[in-house]
Amino acid sequence: MTTNDRPIQASLMDPGSSPPAEIKTHPETDYTYAFVDLNYRRENLIKALQYFGLSSQKEGMSTAVNSPNRRGSIISRYGRNAERIVEGAKNNAEKLMIEAESELIKATGILAIMDSGLIKEPEAKSLAKAFFKDFKEKYAGPVNRKARDQKKAQLSSKRRYRLPKEEAKDTSA
């Protein structure tokens, strides 16, 4: 699976993910290639964006309860359970951000590259942290809803990625 002696390359997944990442060595160049299903990468990115949206909704509960205009309606709606529900929403928002980070890391392929030995764990963690920080700044939170929705729409509208027939042959010997 090469194009002009370069792999059709996308993100890799951590061990145990489905579909599995493939790391192959080109028979003529001894160059190591990393392959993964581009559709799976797209799905990981969409999931990360969805988790950002859900986290934003949960964080909205904390914001609303601290607003003088909305606090009364929340307390009247949830009664004595209001504080517990707001705390639960805050905890769920944090969990959703962890899920978003996990999906993004799968999409970047950092873990599989680390597992291949091409980079060491400290570098992998540093790269993953930087990727997530950038992605979060661009797409997380209520101020980024439009950008997040546009990116989800873009990713959702793409047709399935397929190799041209002449490139679909496995070149590993």
C-alpha positions as CSV (number, residue, x, y, z in Angstrom):
1,M,0.0,0.0,0.0
2,T,2.1,2.9,-1.2
3,T,1.7,6.0,-3.2
4,N,4.9,7.2,-4.9
5,D,6.9,5.1,-2.5
6,R,5.1,6.8,0.5
7,P,2.5,4.9,2.6
8,I,-1.2,5.8,2.7
9,Q,-0.7,6.8,6.3
10,A,-3.0,8.0,9.0
11,S,-3.2,7.6,12.7
12,L,-2.5,4.4,14.6
13,M,-4.3,3.0,17.5
14,D,-3.2,1.8,20.8
15,P,-2.8,-2.0,21.2
16,G,-6.1,-3.9,21.5
17,S,-8.0,-1.3,19.5
18,S,-10.0,-2.3,16.5
19,P,-9.1,-2.3,13.7
20,P,-5.4,-3.1,14.6
21,A,-2.6,-0.9,13.4
22,E,-0.2,-2.4,11.0
23,I,3.5,-1.6,10.9
24,K,5.3,-2.9,7.9
25,T,8.7,-2.6,6.4
26,H,9.0,-1.8,2.7
27,P,10.9,-4.7,1.1
28,E,13.1,-2.5,-1.1
29,T,13.9,0.4,1.2
30,D,13.7,-1.1,4.8
31,Y,11.6,2.0,5.6
32,T,9.0,1.3,8.3
33,Y,5.5,2.4,7.4
34,A,2.5,2.7,9.7
35,F,-0.9,2.1,8.3
36,V,-4.4,2.4,9.7
37,D,-7.9,2.7,8.5
38,L,-8.6,6.4,7.7
39,N,-12.3,5.9,8.4
40,Y,-11.4,4.8,11.9
41,R,-9.3,7.9,12.4
42,R,-12.2,10.0,11.2
43,E,-14.5,8.3,13.6
44,N,-12.1,9.0,16.5
45,L,-12.0,12.7,15.6
46,I,-15.8,12.9,15.4
47,K,-16.1,11.1,18.8
48,A,-13.6,13.6,20.3
49,L,-15.6,16.5,19.0
50,Q,-18.9,15.0,20.3
51,Y,-17.3,14.5,23.8
52,F,-16.3,18.2,23.7
53,G,-19.9,19.2,23.0
54,L,-21.3,16.9,25.8
55,S,-18.7,18.2,28.2
56,S,-19.7,21.8,27.4
57,Q,-23.3,21.0,28.1
58,K,-22.4,19.5,31.5
59,E,-20.2,22.5,32.3
60,G,-23.2,24.7,31.5
61,M,-25.0,23.3,34.5
62,S,-22.3,24.7,36.8
63,T,-22.4,28.0,35.0
64,A,-26.1,28.2,35.2
65,V,-26.3,27.4,39.0
66,N,-23.9,30.3,39.6
67,S,-26.0,32.7,37.6
68,P,-28.5,34.7,39.7
69,N,-31.0,34.5,36.8
70,R,-30.9,30.7,36.5
71,R,-30.1,29.5,40.0
72,G,-33.7,29.7,41.2
73,S,-35.0,27.6,38.3
74,I,-32.4,24.9,38.8
75,I,-33.1,24.7,42.5
76,S,-36.9,24.6,42.0
77,R,-36.5,21.9,39.3
78,Y,-34.1,19.6,41.2
79,G,-35.0,20.6,44.8
80,R,-32.7,19.3,47.5
81,N,-30.8,17.2,44.9
82,A,-29.7,20.3,43.0
83,E,-26.2,20.5,44.5
84,R,-25.6,16.8,43.9
85,I,-26.8,17.0,40.3
86,V,-24.6,20.0,39.6
87,E,-21.6,18.3,41.1
88,G,-22.4,15.2,39.1
89,A,-22.6,17.3,35.9
90,K,-19.2,18.8,36.7
91,N,-17.7,15.3,37.3
92,N,-19.2,14.0,34.0
93,A,-17.8,17.0,32.1
94,E,-14.3,16.1,33.4
95,K,-14.8,12.4,32.4
96,L,-16.0,13.5,28.9
97,M,-12.9,15.6,28.5
98,I,-10.8,12.5,29.3
99,E,-12.8,10.5,26.7
100,A,-12.2,13.3,24.2
101,E,-8.5,13.2,24.9
102,S,-8.4,9.4,24.5
103,E,-10.2,9.6,21.1
104,L,-7.9,12.3,19.9
105,I,-4.8,10.3,20.9
106,K,-6.1,7.3,19.0
107,A,-6.6,9.5,16.0
108,T,-3.0,10.9,16.1
109,G,-1.4,7.5,16.4
110,I,1.1,8.5,19.0
111,L,0.6,5.3,21.1
112,A,1.2,2.9,18.3
113,I,4.2,4.9,17.1
114,M,5.6,4.7,20.6
115,D,4.8,0.9,20.8
116,S,6.8,0.5,17.5
117,G,9.9,1.9,19.2
118,L,10.1,4.9,16.9
119,I,9.7,7.3,19.8
120,K,10.0,6.9,23.6
121,E,7.2,7.2,26.1
122,P,8.2,10.7,27.4
123,E,8.2,12.1,23.8
124,A,4.9,10.4,23.0
125,K,3.2,11.9,26.1
126,S,4.6,15.3,25.3
127,L,3.3,15.1,21.7
128,A,-0.1,13.8,22.8
129,K,-0.4,16.6,25.4
130,A,0.5,19.2,22.8
131,F,-1.9,17.8,20.2
132,F,-4.8,17.7,22.8
133,K,-4.1,21.2,24.0
134,D,-4.2,22.6,20.4
135,F,-7.3,20.6,19.5
136,K,-9.1,21.6,22.8
137,E,-8.3,25.3,22.3
138,K,-9.8,25.1,18.8
139,Y,-12.9,23.0,19.4
140,A,-13.8,22.7,23.1
141,G,-16.1,24.9,25.1
142,P,-19.2,26.9,24.2
143,V,-17.2,29.6,22.4
144,N,-16.0,27.0,19.9
145,R,-19.3,25.4,19.2
146,K,-19.5,26.7,15.6
147,A,-16.0,25.5,14.8
148,R,-16.7,22.2,16.4
149,D,-20.0,21.7,14.6
150,Q,-18.3,22.7,11.3
151,K,-15.5,20.2,11.8
152,K,-17.9,17.4,12.7
153,A,-20.0,18.2,9.5
154,Q,-16.8,18.2,7.4
155,L,-15.7,14.8,8.8
156,S,-19.1,13.3,8.6
157,S,-19.6,14.4,5.0
158,K,-16.5,12.7,3.7
159,R,-16.9,9.6,1.6
160,R,-15.2,6.5,2.8
161,Y,-11.5,6.5,2.0
162,R,-10.4,3.9,-0.5
163,L,-7.2,3.1,-2.2
164,P,-7.2,3.1,-6.0
165,K,-7.3,-0.5,-7.3
166,E,-3.6,-0.5,-8.5
167,E,-2.5,0.8,-5.0
168,A,-4.7,-1.7,-3.0
169,K,-2.2,-4.5,-3.5
170,D,-0.1,-5.4,-0.6
171,T,3.6,-4.7,-1.5
172,S,5.1,-6.5,1.5
173,A,6.8,-9.7,0.5
